[in-house]
Amino acid sequence: MLDDKLLEILACPKCKGDLEYDRKNEKLICHKCKLAYAIKDDIPIMLIDEAEKLK
């Protein structure tokens, strides 16, 4: 589980927009870019090339 303070400062690396924390699927979602960034071992993987494209 990510710390609330960390969630406040994290932004999408592509558009610098806000991210939504999907606790159930352990992902950070950017609705503007339609990308989901995985969280592994409580560490967000904020690499654009590794982000999952949403439909």
Summary of the structure (lengths in Angstrom):
residues: 55
radius of gyration: 10.0
end to end distance: 25.3
largest distance: 29.0
contacts: 127
relative contact order: 0.23
helix: 16%
strand: 31%
